[in-house]
Amino acid sequence: MDRTQKLINFDPEIAQAINQELNRIESTLNLIASENYASPAVMEASGSVMTNKYAEGYPKKRYYGGCQYVDVAEDLARDRVLKLFDLNPEQYHANVQPHSGAQANMAAFFALLEPGDTILGMDLAAGGHLTHGYKINFSGKFFKAASYGVDPVTERLNYDEILRLAQEHKPKLIIAGASAYSRVIDFKKFKEIADAVGALLMVDMAHIAGLVAAKVHPAPFEYADVVTSTTHKTLRGPRGGLIICKASLAQAIDKSVMPGTQGGPLMHHIAAKAVAFKEAQDASFTIYQQNIITNAAAMAEAFIRKGYRIVSGGTDNHLMVIDLRSKNISGKDAELALIKAGICLNKNCIPNDPAKPLITSGIRLGTPAITTRGFTPKEVAIVVDLIDRVLTDPQNDELLEKVKVEVDGLCKLFPVYTHNSFVTSTSSSLKSLEG
Ligand SMILES: *Cc1c(COP(=O)(O)O)cnc(C)c1O
């Protein structure tokens, strides 16, 4: 069955949009720190017939009949994710049903808290995520949200200050984790703070899950009561979320996902998560994560050599935020000029940003996607050069056109999907799903 051909015949508008999106992916340098490219095997599972099945409940405890094969997928996903993070299934429990990272956080909050309880999370403007207490998000509407930022001098987490805020606000839950923080997060220190004020600890490792799986970032599991994540960032799976908790919280978490905050699970995505967790157990995935870090370090150094200021002075992980004030360009204008040259990234607040959130003084860059493409520090140096040329003369359309030609050349040398640059071939990973 050639589904693509059918789509072209039946719905040429959508078929064309998909094809254009593929061309955009192939011809754009993607530095968005939260994005990656799922493998053909992952996409085959997520585009599969499992999209049809209603499977409210959990394996072998469903509200609908006919779940025997989707049960296989969900059992494999749960087992594999615990194995991926070296967790003993007698001590830890995984829920792979959250539709997204935000849904995982919502389910975790409602499992651990009552509406009106106090939470302490990282400020969105300092690099946190909106689900950690932002005032117009559910997390800030249903809960009393206090926040911590970064130290004004070091631009790193200041654990003494977080302890002071915890003592002041007495939260029931402390949330560690970020979307735009380039340094190692010390989960042990967070646990000490939580214990000092009698709070629970949740770690949201959405951005760094792949790094944690490959042991290039410390793991949160021995310290956190609940760990949430996305599956599509450094972990490089399908778009989705997951929750891992101590076994004692298994029932509360499962109930909070369904029926608490979701209905039927997306079984095709759960199958695809299982495929991704299998890919992530391959030795090549560890090397991939190490390369992400090597490339990010090389990128930060190259920018520093060209006179850019990196927030906190550099990076330990897959991303960095650059303060553009010395270059006299806003984050918004930088983003707009760079996309004309085929370079995709996002404007980002710097700590205590004097500019408005839709303007910003910074940009956030990450290396997960270009590393999937196969970039090494050599190509990273070229990318930094291209970005610098654009930011030095952002109104010069002729220059932007020239840079775009160079971007095209680089992209053609490192295709995403036309060569199989992924660890697991489609057929072998799906065979294992079929048992
Ligand atoms: C991306 C992210 C999320 C949300 O994930 P979605 O899948 O976009 O809902 C949650 N927490 C953190 C820290 C994130 O970076």
The ligand as an SDF file (V2000), in Angstrom:
LIG
                    3D

 15 15  0  0  0  0  0  0  0  0999 V2000
    9.4100   21.2080   25.9780 C   0  0  0  0  0  0  0  0  0  0  0  0
    9.1900   21.2080   27.4340 C   0  0  0  0  0  0  0  0  0  0  0  0
    7.9650   20.8000   27.9890 C   0  0  0  0  0  0  0  0  0  0  0  0
    6.6880   20.6220   27.1960 C   0  0  0  0  0  0  0  0  0  0  0  0
    6.6680   19.7490   26.1950 O   0  0  0  0  0  0  0  0  0  0  0  0
    5.4830   19.7980   25.1140 P   0  0  0  0  0  0  0  0  0  0  0  0
    5.6030   18.4560   24.4850 O   0  0  0  0  0  0  0  0  0  0  0  0
    5.7820   20.9500   24.2180 O   0  0  0  0  0  0  0  0  0  0  0  0
    4.1880   19.9560   25.8330 O   0  0  0  0  0  0  0  0  0  0  0  0
    7.8670   20.6840   29.3750 C   0  0  0  0  0  0  0  0  0  0  0  0
    8.9000   20.9800   30.1550 N   0  0  0  0  0  0  0  0  0  0  0  0
   10.0740   21.4090   29.6680 C   0  0  0  0  0  0  0  0  0  0  0  0
   11.1890   21.7280   30.6060 C   0  0  0  0  0  0  0  0  0  0  0  0
   10.2500   21.5690   28.2890 C   0  0  0  0  0  0  0  0  0  0  0  0
   11.4030   22.0370   27.8140 O   0  0  0  0  0  0  0  0  0  0  0  0
  1  2  1  0
  2  3  1  0
  2 14  2  0
  3  4  1  0
  3 10  2  0
  4  5  1  0
  5  6  1  0
  6  7  2  0
  6  8  1  0
  6  9  1  0
 10 11  1  0
 11 12  2  0
 12 13  1  0
 12 14  1  0
 14 15  1  0
M  END
$$$$
